[in-house]
Amino acid sequence: MMTPKNQLTKEERLLERDRSKLFNELEREKLQLIKNIKQQTKEDILPKIPEKKSLWKRIIKVLMG
C-alpha cells in the first residue's frame, strides 16, 4: 500500500512530465509558426496598391474596349 506522501510525489512527477511535454509541443508549434511567417512575402500579406493610369492610358482603354 502506498503512503499518501508517495502517492503525491508520484502524481507530482506525472504532472511535471505532462507539463514538460506540453511545453515542448508548444515550442515546436511556435517555431513552425515563425517558419511559416518567414516564408510569406509582403505581397502575400498586403494587397497590391492599384497602379494609377495616366489620362491617355485611360482614354485608350475606353476607346479600345
Secondary structure, DSSP 8 states (H G I E B T S, - for coil): ---HHHHHHHHHHHHHHHHHHHHHHHHHHHHHHHHHHHH--HHHHS--------HHHHHHHHHH-
